Amino acid sequence: MSLPVVLGTRGSTLALAQTRLVADALGGDARVEVIRTAGDASTRPFTELGDGVFVTALEEALRAGSIDAAVHSLKDLPTGPRPGLIVAAILPRADPRDVLVTRDRGGLPSLIPNARVGTSSPRRDAALRALRPDIVTSPIRGNVETRLQKVARGEFDATVLALAGLRRLGVAVADVEILDLATMLPAPGQGAIAVQCRADDARVRAALSRIDDAVTRRATDAERELLRILGGTCDLALGTVAHAEGTRIVLDAMLDGRRASAGGDDPLGVAHLVAAELGAVVAG
């Protein structure tokens, strides 16, 4: 009998739901270990905590051998080198778009004048204020359920959440609440689940290779390479999404109000083409 794969995860309802998807993809031959991260333990704004706040503790457990694999939302995973570790699997991506949740659940048309919108994302902040200069954005913390409750209680008039996460939690979303890609581009890797393991663990690498989705990997490789080129930080107001057209990858991006797009067979090359279009904005 083969040994089960021990999957490390954060303890939020969404993180556990995503880990169950990984376990199911592995055929149920997995055990779950919950690990508390710095992002879970702190109430400070994400911009003060820095990149990797939901990742570092999981990676430390992985290197220590207390877990075999770590399950992450790909958008949380820094683009820099992760010594001794590899992303061995990326599951097929869910819809990467964002959702504007208002108190009456009517989406953008129902957003009241001078609304207070909860978001800690520079990307979401920039896109929303470009659409509605009257709104005021304020940082918001907590898991998905907590953020929904803060809107329902009137602490905020609205918040923005990932559609993939809401659907994985079974939260109903109306079409009018979904922000289309012309309005707001997602974070790099949004909607995708990544699974890390130790680079020298042949058993786990082989198991994870069977659930790796090549199309999602190519698309998210382009998005994450663009993020890396432009600075690789959560402080960057970058929205980007890629999709496959046959063997080609087409990458669309927005930064500081400017959009750029390019396509080609090499995901990393496409990212460099888009970065070149956005370079003057970054340099300035």
C-alpha positions as CSV (number, residue, x, y, z in Angstrom):
1,M,0.0,0.0,0.0
2,S,1.4,3.4,-0.9
3,L,1.8,6.1,1.7
4,P,-0.7,8.9,1.7
5,V,0.5,12.4,0.7
6,V,0.4,14.7,3.7
7,L,-1.1,18.0,2.5
8,G,-0.3,21.2,4.5
9,T,-2.8,24.0,4.4
10,R,-4.0,27.1,6.2
11,G,-7.1,26.5,8.4
12,S,-9.6,28.9,6.7
13,T,-12.7,27.4,5.3
14,L,-11.6,28.3,1.8
15,A,-8.1,26.9,2.2
16,L,-9.6,23.6,3.5
17,A,-12.0,23.5,0.6
18,Q,-9.2,24.0,-1.9
19,T,-7.1,21.3,-0.2
20,R,-10.1,18.9,-0.5
21,L,-10.0,19.6,-4.2
22,V,-6.3,18.5,-4.3
23,A,-7.0,15.5,-2.2
24,D,-9.9,14.4,-4.5
25,A,-7.7,14.9,-7.5
26,L,-5.1,12.6,-5.9
27,G,-7.8,10.0,-5.6
28,G,-8.4,10.6,-1.9
29,D,-4.9,9.2,-1.0
30,A,-4.0,12.2,1.2
31,R,-4.1,13.4,4.7
32,V,-4.5,17.1,5.7
33,E,-2.4,19.0,8.2
34,V,-3.5,22.5,9.2
35,I,-0.7,25.1,9.7
36,R,-1.1,28.6,11.0
37,T,0.6,31.3,9.0
38,A,1.8,34.8,9.8
39,G,-1.1,36.2,7.7
40,D,-3.6,34.2,9.8
41,A,-2.0,35.3,13.1
42,S,-1.7,39.0,12.5
43,T,-4.3,41.8,12.1
44,R,-1.8,44.2,10.5
45,P,-2.4,45.3,6.9
46,F,-1.1,43.0,4.2
47,T,1.1,45.9,2.9
48,E,2.9,46.0,6.2
49,L,3.4,42.2,6.4
50,G,5.0,41.8,3.0
51,D,4.8,39.1,0.4
52,G,4.5,35.4,1.4
53,V,2.5,36.0,4.6
54,F,0.3,33.0,3.8
55,V,3.1,30.9,2.5
56,T,6.2,31.0,4.6
57,A,5.0,28.8,7.5
58,L,3.8,26.1,5.0
59,E,7.1,26.2,3.2
60,E,9.0,25.8,6.5
61,A,6.9,22.8,7.4
62,L,7.6,21.3,4.0
63,R,11.3,21.7,4.3
64,A,11.2,20.3,7.8
65,G,9.4,17.2,6.5
66,S,6.3,17.5,8.6
67,I,4.2,17.7,5.5
68,D,4.8,16.2,2.0
69,A,3.1,19.0,0.0
70,A,1.8,22.5,0.6
71,V,-1.5,23.8,-0.9
72,H,-1.7,27.5,-1.8
73,S,-3.8,29.9,-3.7
74,L,-1.4,30.6,-6.6
75,K,-1.9,34.3,-6.3
76,D,-0.4,34.2,-2.7
77,L,2.8,32.5,-3.8
78,P,5.8,34.9,-4.3
79,T,7.4,34.7,-7.7
80,G,11.0,34.6,-6.4
81,P,13.0,31.4,-6.0
82,R,11.8,29.0,-3.3
83,P,15.0,27.1,-2.3
84,G,14.6,23.4,-2.3
85,L,10.9,23.5,-3.4
86,I,9.0,23.3,-6.7
87,V,5.4,23.9,-7.7
88,A,4.7,20.3,-8.8
89,A,1.0,20.8,-9.7
90,I,-1.4,23.5,-10.7
91,L,-5.0,22.4,-10.8
92,P,-7.3,23.5,-13.6
93,R,-8.1,27.1,-13.0
94,A,-11.6,28.3,-11.9
95,D,-13.1,31.5,-13.3
96,P,-10.5,34.2,-12.4
97,R,-12.8,37.2,-12.3
98,D,-13.6,39.4,-9.2
99,V,-17.0,40.0,-7.6
100,L,-18.3,43.3,-6.1
101,V,-20.4,42.4,-3.1
102,T,-22.7,45.1,-1.9
103,R,-25.2,45.0,0.9
104,D,-28.1,44.4,-1.4
105,R,-26.1,42.1,-3.7
106,G,-26.8,44.1,-6.7
107,G,-23.3,44.5,-8.0
108,L,-21.8,47.7,-9.4
109,P,-25.1,49.3,-10.4
110,S,-26.2,49.1,-6.7
111,L,-23.0,50.8,-5.3
112,I,-24.2,53.9,-3.5
113,P,-22.6,57.4,-4.0
114,N,-19.5,57.9,-1.9
115,A,-19.5,54.2,-0.9
116,R,-17.0,52.9,1.5
117,V,-15.5,49.8,-0.2
118,G,-13.3,47.4,1.8
119,T,-10.2,46.2,-0.1
120,S,-6.6,45.8,0.8
121,S,-5.5,45.2,-2.8
122,P,-3.8,48.1,-4.7
123,R,-5.0,46.5,-7.9
124,R,-8.7,46.4,-6.9
125,D,-8.4,49.9,-5.4
126,A,-7.1,51.4,-8.6
127,A,-9.6,49.7,-10.8
128,L,-12.6,50.7,-8.6
129,R,-11.6,54.3,-8.2
130,A,-11.0,54.6,-12.0
131,L,-14.6,53.5,-12.4
132,R,-16.1,55.4,-9.5
133,P,-13.9,58.4,-8.4
134,D,-16.4,59.2,-5.6
135,I,-15.9,56.0,-3.6
136,V,-13.6,55.7,-0.6
137,T,-11.5,52.5,-0.2
138,S,-10.4,51.2,3.2
139,P,-8.3,48.1,4.1
140,I,-10.3,45.1,5.2
141,R,-9.0,41.9,6.8
142,G,-10.5,38.5,7.6
143,N,-11.5,35.4,5.7
144,V,-14.3,35.4,3.0
145,E,-17.0,34.8,5.6
146,T,-15.8,37.6,7.8
147,R,-15.7,40.1,4.9
148,L,-19.2,39.2,3.8
149,Q,-20.4,39.7,7.4
150,K,-18.7,43.1,7.6
151,V,-20.6,44.3,4.5
152,A,-23.9,42.8,5.7
153,R,-23.5,44.6,9.1
154,G,-22.8,47.9,7.3
155,E,-19.2,48.3,8.3
156,F,-18.5,48.6,4.6
157,D,-20.9,49.4,1.7
158,A,-19.1,46.8,-0.4
159,T,-16.1,44.6,-0.8
160,V,-14.4,42.8,-3.7
161,L,-13.7,39.0,-3.6
162,A,-12.5,36.4,-6.0
163,L,-15.3,34.6,-7.8
164,A,-13.4,31.3,-7.6
165,G,-13.3,31.5,-3.8
166,L,-16.9,32.3,-3.4
167,R,-18.0,29.4,-5.7
168,R,-15.6,27.0,-3.8
169,L,-17.4,28.0,-0.6
170,G,-20.8,27.5,-2.2
171,V,-21.7,31.2,-2.0
172,A,-24.3,32.1,-4.7
173,V,-23.2,34.9,-7.0
174,A,-25.4,36.7,-9.5
175,D,-24.1,37.6,-12.9
176,V,-24.6,41.3,-12.2
177,E,-22.1,41.1,-9.3
178,I,-19.3,39.7,-11.4
179,L,-16.8,42.4,-12.7
180,D,-16.0,41.7,-16.3
181,L,-12.4,41.7,-17.5
182,A,-12.9,45.0,-19.3
183,T,-13.6,46.5,-15.9
184,M,-11.1,44.7,-13.6
185,L,-8.3,42.3,-14.5
186,P,-7.5,39.7,-11.8
187,A,-4.4,39.2,-9.8
188,P,-1.7,37.0,-11.4
189,G,-2.7,33.4,-10.8
190,Q,-6.1,34.2,-9.4
191,G,-8.4,31.2,-9.4
192,A,-5.6,28.7,-9.6
193,I,-4.5,26.3,-6.8
194,A,-0.8,25.5,-6.6
195,V,0.8,22.5,-4.8
196,Q,4.4,22.7,-3.7
197,C,6.7,19.8,-2.7
198,R,10.3,19.2,-2.0
199,A,12.3,19.2,-5.3
200,D,14.1,16.0,-4.2
201,D,10.9,14.1,-3.3
202,A,10.5,11.8,-6.3
203,R,7.4,10.0,-4.8
204,V,5.4,13.1,-4.2
205,R,6.5,14.8,-7.4
206,A,5.3,11.8,-9.4
207,A,1.9,11.8,-7.6
208,L,1.4,15.5,-8.2
209,S,2.5,15.4,-11.8
210,R,-0.6,13.4,-12.6
211,I,-2.9,16.3,-11.5
212,D,-0.9,19.1,-13.1
213,D,-2.9,21.0,-15.7
214,A,-0.7,22.1,-18.6
215,V,-3.0,24.7,-20.0
216,T,-3.4,26.5,-16.6
217,R,0.3,26.2,-16.0
218,R,1.2,27.9,-19.3
219,A,-1.3,30.7,-18.7
220,T,-0.2,31.4,-15.1
221,D,3.4,31.1,-16.0
222,A,2.9,34.1,-18.3
223,E,1.0,36.1,-15.6
224,R,3.6,35.4,-12.9
225,E,6.5,36.1,-15.1
226,L,5.0,39.5,-15.9
227,L,4.6,40.1,-12.1
228,R,8.2,39.1,-11.5
229,I,9.6,41.4,-14.2
230,L,7.6,44.4,-12.9
231,G,8.8,43.9,-9.3
232,G,7.0,40.8,-8.0
233,T,5.3,42.5,-5.0
234,C,1.8,42.6,-3.7
235,D,2.1,46.4,-3.6
236,L,2.0,46.6,-7.4
237,A,-1.4,47.5,-8.8
238,L,-1.1,44.9,-11.6
239,G,-4.1,43.1,-13.1
240,T,-3.3,40.4,-15.6
241,V,-4.8,37.3,-17.2
242,A,-3.7,34.9,-19.9
243,H,-5.6,32.4,-21.9
244,A,-4.7,29.8,-24.5
245,E,-5.6,30.0,-28.2
246,G,-4.4,26.7,-29.5
247,T,-0.6,26.6,-28.8
248,R,-0.5,30.4,-28.3
249,I,-0.8,32.2,-25.0
250,V,-2.5,35.6,-25.1
251,L,-1.7,37.9,-22.1
252,D,-3.6,41.0,-21.2
253,A,-2.5,43.4,-18.4
254,M,-3.4,46.6,-16.8
255,L,-1.1,48.8,-14.6
256,D,-1.7,52.4,-13.5
257,G,-4.6,52.8,-16.0
258,R,-2.7,51.5,-19.0
259,R,-3.5,48.3,-20.8
260,A,-1.2,46.1,-22.8
261,S,-1.6,42.8,-24.6
262,A,0.6,40.3,-26.5
263,G,0.5,36.7,-27.7
264,G,2.9,34.0,-28.7
265,D,3.9,30.4,-28.2
266,D,6.3,31.1,-25.3
267,P,4.6,32.2,-22.1
268,L,7.7,33.8,-20.7
269,G,8.4,35.6,-23.9
270,V,4.8,36.9,-24.1
271,A,5.3,38.3,-20.5
272,H,8.4,40.2,-21.6
273,L,6.5,41.7,-24.6
274,V,3.8,43.0,-22.3
275,A,6.3,44.2,-19.8
276,A,8.0,46.2,-22.5
277,E,4.7,48.0,-23.3
278,L,4.2,48.8,-19.6
279,G,7.8,49.6,-18.9
280,A,7.5,53.4,-19.3
281,V,4.7,53.4,-16.7
282,V,6.9,51.4,-14.3
283,A,10.0,53.6,-14.9
284,G,8.0,56.7,-14.4
